[in-house]
């Protein structure tokens, strides 16, 4: 990139919305993104699928339920249902 080029704008939402390039995310955020990516791949293949994720507070994957809750608007858009148990 030359000095005169302006870098692309970056958003915290990129962790779930970026379709190319690199994103910096935690392992827990990667699990949420993986669910969203599967939905994108299914749609690209013409498949009408949905996803259902359930979890409970204190599970061995601590924090997934919290991150799924934070990502609710992205999950809703993608047809992913998260239900804390």
ZAVEXDO-773694 format. One record per residue: residue number from 1; residue in three letters; x, y, z of N, C-alpha, C, CB in turn. Coordinates in steps of 0.02 Angstrom, whole numbers, padded with zeros to 5 digits, m for minus. Glycine has a CB too. Layout:
# residues N
NUM_ala_X_Y_Z_X_Y_Z_X_Y_Z_X_Y_Z
...
END
This chain:
# residues 85
1_unk_00043_m00058_00000_00000_00000_00000_00045_00061_00000_m00048_00000_00061
2_unk_00031_00107_m00045_00071_00168_m00047_00047_00217_00006_00067_00200_m00118
3_unk_00086_00268_00017_00070_00317_00069_00005_00354_00053_00128_00367_00075
4_unk_m00011_00363_m00011_m00070_00400_m00030_m00135_00359_m00025_m00063_00427_m00099
5_unk_m00130_00293_m00020_m00190_00251_m00016_m00220_00255_00054_m00173_00179_m00034
6_unk_m00285_00258_00057_m00320_00259_00120_m00341_00187_00137_m00382_00306_00118
7_unk_m00326_00163_00197_m00347_00095_00214_m00423_00091_00218_m00315_00074_00282
8_unk_m00448_00031_00206_m00520_00020_00209_m00544_00032_00281_m00538_m00052_00186
9_unk_m00604_00060_00288_m00629_00070_00356_m00638_00004_00393_m00695_00109_00355
10_unk_m00627_00005_00457_m00632_m00055_00498_m00688_m00044_00549_m00565_m00072_00533
11_unk_m00726_m00097_00561_m00781_m00094_00609_m00775_m00153_00656_m00851_m00093_00573
12_unk_m00799_m00145_00717_m00801_m00202_00763_m00847_m00257_00739_m00822_m00179_00833
13_unk_m00896_m00239_00696_m00942_m00288_00668_m00908_m00333_00616_m01001_m00253_00637
14_unk_m00849_m00314_00592_m00814_m00353_00541_m00804_m00425_00563_m00747_m00321_00526
15_unk_m00797_m00437_00627_m00785_m00506_00651_m00841_m00553_00630_m00779_m00507_00727
16_unk_m00900_m00526_00616_m00956_m00567_00595_m00980_m00552_00524_m01013_m00559_00642
17_unk_m00960_m00495_00496_m00988_m00475_00431_m00938_m00476_00374_m01016_m00407_00437
18_unk_m00873_m00473_00388_m00823_m00471_00334_m00827_m00534_00292_m00752_m00462_00363
19_unk_m00828_m00525_00227_m00832_m00582_00181_m00764_m00600_00151_m00881_m00567_00125
20_unk_m00715_m00557_00160_m00648_m00573_00137_m00597_m00536_00180_m00638_m00555_00061
21_unk_m00535_m00552_00171_m00483_m00521_00212_m00477_m00555_00280_m00498_m00447_00221
22_unk_m00442_m00523_00323_m00430_m00550_00390_m00473_m00516_00442_m00356_m00543_00409
23_unk_m00491_m00553_00492_m00525_m00525_00550_m00489_m00550_00613_m00601_m00545_00552
24_unk_m00488_m00509_00663_m00457_m00528_00726_m00513_m00544_00776_m00410_m00471_00754
25_unk_m00516_m00607_00797_m00569_m00629_00842_m00542_m00678_00893_m00625_m00661_00802
26_unk_m00579_m00685_00947_m00561_m00733_00999_m00586_m00802_00978_m00591_m00712_01068
27_unk_m00567_m00852_01015_m00591_m00920_01001_m00666_m00927_01008_m00557_m00970_01047
28_unk_m00694_m00893_01058_m00767_m00895_01068_m00802_m00860_01010_m00786_m00860_01136
29_unk_m00776_m00803_00988_m00805_m00768_00931_m00799_m00810_00867_m00770_m00700_00920
30_unk_m00747_m00850_00863_m00738_m00894_00804_m00794_m00946_00801_m00669_m00929_00807
31_unk_m00817_m00970_00858_m00872_m01018_00859_m00937_m00986_00833_m00883_m01045_00930
32_unk_m00948_m00923_00852_m01007_m00887_00826_m00999_m00876_00751_m01016_m00819_00863
33_unk_m00940_m00855_00730_m00928_m00842_00659_m00935_m00907_00618_m00859_m00812_00648
34_unk_m00913_m00962_00645_m00918_m01026_00611_m00991_m01042_00595_m00887_m01082_00654
35_unk_m01035_m01029_00643_m01106_m01040_00632_m01132_m00995_00576_m01146_m01027_00697
36_unk_m01112_m00932_00576_m01133_m00885_00524_m01105_m00905_00456_m01111_m00814_00542
37_unk_m01042_m00927_00455_m01011_m00948_00392_m01047_m01008_00362_m00936_m00964_00403
38_unk_m01066_m01056_00404_m01102_m01114_00378_m01167_m01093_00345_m01116_m01164_00435
39_unk_m01202_m01046_00375_m01264_m01021_00345_m01250_m00987_00279_m01299_m00971_00393
40_unk_m01196_m00948_00275_m01178_m00914_00211_m01162_m00965_00157_m01118_m00867_00222
41_unk_m01125_m01017_00175_m01108_m01069_00127_m01170_m01106_00103_m01058_m01119_00158
42_unk_m01215_m01121_00149_m01277_m01155_00131_m01317_m01112_00082_m01320_m01171_00193
43_unk_m01324_m01048_00096_m01361_m01003_00052_m01329_m01000_m00017_m01365_m00933_00083
44_unk_m01263_m00996_m00019_m01227_m00992_m00083_m01239_m01055_m00125_m01152_m00983_m00071
45_unk_m01252_m01111_m00092_m01265_m01174_m00127_m01340_m01184_m00141_m01239_m01233_m00086
46_unk_m01380_m01134_m00123_m01451_m01138_m00136_m01489_m01179_m00085_m01462_m01166_m00203
47_unk_m01458_m01192_m00028_m01491_m01232_00024_m01528_m01187_00073_m01439_m01276_00062
48_unk_m01589_m01205_00089_m01629_m01166_00136_m01626_m01200_00204_m01703_m01161_00111
49_unk_m01572_m01188_00240_m01561_m01219_00305_m01568_m01167_00360_m01491_m01252_00308
50_unk_m01570_m01191_00420_m01570_m01148_00479_m01522_m01180_00529_m01642_m01140_00508
51_unk_m01507_m01144_00582_m01464_m01171_00634_m01495_m01158_00702_m01393_m01139_00631
52_unk_m01488_m01205_00746_m01512_m01199_00815_m01454_m01215_00861_m01574_m01247_00829
53_unk_m01438_m01168_00905_m01383_m01177_00952_m01411_m01170_01022_m01325_m01126_00939
54_unk_m01395_m01216_01065_m01417_m01213_01134_m01357_m01221_01179_m01471_m01268_01149
55_unk_m01359_m01188_01235_m01305_m01194_01283_m01328_m01175_01352_m01247_m01149_01262
56_unk_m01285_m01182_01399_m01304_m01166_01468_m01248_m01129_01502_m01323_m01229_01507
57_unk_m01266_m01086_01549_m01216_m01050_01587_m01174_m01099_01626_m01249_m00998_01634
58_unk_m01109_m01087_01625_m01063_m01130_01662_m01042_m01192_01623_m01095_m01152_01725
59_unk_m01059_m01194_01558_m01038_m01251_01518_m00962_m01250_01509_m01073_m01251_01449
60_unk_m00933_m01306_01487_m00861_m01308_01475_m00838_m01256_01423_m00840_m01377_01453
61_unk_m00883_m01235_01380_m00867_m01182_01332_m00892_m01116_01359_m00899_m01197_01262
62_unk_m00868_m01099_01418_m00890_m01038_01452_m00883_m00978_01407_m00850_m01028_01516
63_unk_m00935_m00938_01406_m00933_m00877_01367_m00968_m00882_01300_m00864_m00856_01357
64_unk_m00979_m00942_01274_m01012_m00948_01209_m01083_m00920_01214_m01014_m01022_01186
65_unk_m01117_m00935_01268_m01185_m00910_01276_m01186_m00834_01277_m01217_m00938_01339
66_unk_m01138_m00803_01311_m01135_m00730_01314_m01120_m00701_01245_m01081_m00708_01364
67_unk_m01073_m00731_01208_m01055_m00704_01142_m01112_m00715_01092_m00992_m00738_01116
68_unk_m01147_m00771_01097_m01205_m00781_01054_m01258_m00727_01068_m01236_m00852_01065
69_unk_m01266_m00710_01131_m01313_m00657_01149_m01292_m00590_01121_m01319_m00652_01224
70_unk_m01227_m00575_01123_m01201_m00512_01095_m01209_m00509_01020_m01127_m00503_01113
71_unk_m01206_m00567_00988_m01210_m00570_00915_m01281_m00582_00890_m01164_m00625_00889
72_unk_m01330_m00574_00933_m01400_m00590_00917_m01424_m00560_00851_m01445_m00567_00972
73_unk_m01408_m00497_00838_m01433_m00466_00777_m01404_m00499_00715_m01417_m00391_00776
74_unk_m01342_m00521_00718_m01312_m00555_00661_m01341_m00626_00653_m01235_m00559_00670
75_unk_m01351_m00659_00709_m01380_m00726_00708_m01452_m00724_00682_m01378_m00757_00778
76_unk_m01491_m00676_00706_m01561_m00670_00683_m01563_m00660_00607_m01596_m00611_00719
77_unk_m01521_m00615_00582_m01518_m00602_00510_m01502_m00665_00470_m01465_m00548_00496
78_unk_m01460_m00707_00498_m01437_m00767_00462_m01483_m00827_00472_m01367_m00785_00486
79_unk_m01534_m00820_00513_m01579_m00876_00525_m01552_m00925_00576_m01592_m00912_00461
80_unk_m01511_m00900_00621_m01483_m00943_00674_m01520_m00927_00739_m01406_m00931_00682
81_unk_m01544_m00978_00773_m01579_m00970_00836_m01532_m00993_00891_m01647_m01009_00837
82_unk_m01520_m00949_00939_m01482_m00969_00999_m01530_m00967_01058_m01421_m00922_01010
83_unk_m01530_m01022_01096_m01573_m01026_01155_m01530_m01047_01213_m01633_m01075_01144
84_unk_m01522_m01001_01260_m01485_m01019_01321_m01527_m01067_01361_m01467_m00956_01363
85_unk_m01497_m01119_01386_m01535_m01170_01422_m01524_m01163_01496_m01516_m01240_01400
END
